[in-house]
Structure formats: structure tokens, C-alpha cells
Amino acid sequence: MLRLLVNALPALAIAGVGATAALAQDDVDLPRSMIWSAYDVGSGGYTEASAIANAVQGNFDTRIRVLPSGTSIGRLLPLREGRAQFGFLSNELFFANEGTEEFAALDWGPQEVRVILGRPASVGIIAAADVGAQGVEDLRGKRVGFVRGNPALNIKTDAYLAFGGLTRDDVEQVWFGSYGALKDAIISNQLDAMGMVPTSSFAREIEASARGLTWLSFDPENTEGWDNATSVISFAEPYQQTTGAGISEENPVWLLGYRYPMLATYSETDEEAVYNLVKAIDQSFDGFKDATAEASNWAVSGAIMPPADAAFHEGAVRYAKEMGYWTDEAQAWQDERLAREDAVEAAWDEARAAYDGSDDDWPAFWNEWRAEHLSD
């Protein structure tokens, strides 16, 4: 079902990344081989995973295979089954940790996943310029896009709306079968607003269209808005974006900061193994930092810092403390996230004990149980 690609780097992915001569670094101990899962070939997540693997292999005596998948289950299952040690993942970490969406099934449930490194990134919501919206609150009654089968996009759209004091009931929900269809609908005036990555080609297309675009701002001083947004997605934080469609150093925009992709594993992965991997990636940084426009954001000083979609692995925390990056605020967030994990697992066990229905009906029962017994 899944193909193993032995460091099969597309030409564009490795341009300017070339492996350096192996370094004799006795303080880093890596296994002779590793398998990493990642997003599908051609995605930014796959490109960056491959570039990092290439740089690490150039510096250390190890071989890394990248296992691509276009689905959340396909990226996490190899880690759960022990066929891969690490994965470059996204919001499936949040859903897996919470036991929601695909992971609400009885054969999944809450997963004790851990973040090792998370590249800082940003995302936000745009409105067609002719709508005249300046803030999220101006989307009341407007046509807002959602995608079937894309919970990662939809939950962030819920967070955008919450920032403006809105819910799905306050807007006209317009559902599509793909993310690309949302972009086309904006341009053809079938939609007014959609979630968007500022550096994406879709944003450029909308900017160049007759309708144009407006980025709706997430002012960091709007504490009520941020409380509302983070009650939906705890992994968000203010992020000032200075590049992208309609954005520049002279015209920055405050968006939602999050982590994408995130190098992750399970909690039981050996602390020493994680610690050494982080050290190896840190020492190989110069070999991949120019692989993509955003790859420099993998600098460890910012990549082992909350918030993220799950708690950080102790091996990564150990390295961050050793380097002086880990703060009291980071530890407080870590403690809160671990407490949340315990609460979700306890709720799952209680719900399982109370349930006597069929496997097919379980996810709906679990969602209702969560709403009643587990606070956000």
C-alpha cells in the first residue's frame, strides 16, 4: 500500500542542499537506518523532510528512508505499528492526541504522540477585496468555504470565526470537495472568504484576480479574540507575517501562527534516540536551511517551543534545556498539555465503559460524551 522511497529527492527539492562530507561527531549517536513518514511526494512537507534527511545523511553514518502518504492515517499508522520511527506530520497530531476525527474510531482513540520539532508557520483567512471586510467579525452572513473530509482546514476556519465572535451558524457555509475548489469559487464570486496560507500559489491567484484579496487581521492585543480562537485550537499563537500575497515587510499582517510540518513520534520512543536526532538535525542545519523558502524556520531555537499540536518529547525538551531555549512558560504549557492528555484518556476509558452499541455508532457517541464530560 505504501511505497518506500530511498531518499528519492526531486531535483527541485535538493537544489542548493547538497550533502556535505561526513563529519566525525562522536557526541551524536544515530541508528544505522531510520524510516520517516511524511506528506505525499511533491508537498512542502515531503520536500522538507527529504532535505533534512539528505543533510543528516551527509553528516552522519545513517541512512534515512522517507515513506510518503496522502492521508493522516497513512502517516501515523507506520509509527504506531513500528514500521517508521518518526514522522513529518501536521494537524493529525492534534486530532490523534484528542481522539477526534479519523482517530475517534475504536481501533484508534487518544494517541500519546509527541512533537520533536515544529517549524513555525502561519495561516489565516482571506476575504475577497470587494466584500469590504476588515475584520473577521465582518464575515457575518458572508459565504465562507469549508472542505468535506478536510478537518485540519475546517477546524482552523472555526478558530478564525471564533476570533471574531462568530460560529458556523453566523455565516453561510459553502462546502466543496477540495481545497482548490475554494480558490476557484472565490475568483468566480461563489464564495467570499476562505482559510489560506499566505505564501501559497492560490493566494497569488486570488490577489491577481478581478476580486483581489484582503487578509483579516488577528491582532495580538485582542485577548478575547485569542482566547476564543485558542479554545478551538490550542496550538495557535499570534504570528506577524511579512511575506506572501498582498503582504510585505512594509505591509505585515498578524495571522495565526502554528507548526507545519512537525517532526513527531510516540511518547515511548527512547529519550536518548530523540535527543540525538535533534542534535544531529541542529548540527546539519546549514545543509537544508535553504531547501525551501520556509526551511530556515527549522532552527532549533524556535522549533522546540510551544504551542504545538501535542506535548513535546522529553528528548527534545532535554536538548532545548541544554541549549538554554526552554523557558518557564514553555514548561507551563507542556504541563498543561500533558494534563489535557490525561483528561482525554480518562474520558475515553469512561465512555468505553458506558458504551454498549455497535462499532459504527461509537464515534458519534464519543463526540457527544466529549461535549458533555470533557471541557475544552
Secondary structure, 3 states (H helix, E strand, C coil): CCCCECCCCCHHHHCCCCCCCCCCCCCCCCCCEEEEEECCCCCHHHHHHHHHHHHHHHHCCCEEEEEECCCHHHHHHHHHCCCCCEEEECCHHHHHHHCCHHHHCCCCCCCCEEEEEEEEEEEEEEEEHHHCCCCHHHHCCCEEEEECCCHHHHHHHHHHHHHCCCCHHHCEEEEECCHHHHHHHHHCCCCCEEEECCCCHHHHHHHHCCCCEEECCCCCCCHHHHHHHHHHCCCCEEEEECCECCECCCCCEEEEEEEEEEEEEECCCCHHHHHHHHHHHHHCHHHCCCCCCCHHHHCHHHHCCCCCCCCECHHHHHHHHHHCCCCHHHHHHHHHHHHHHHHHHHHHHHHHHHCCCCCCCHHHHHHHHHHHHCCC
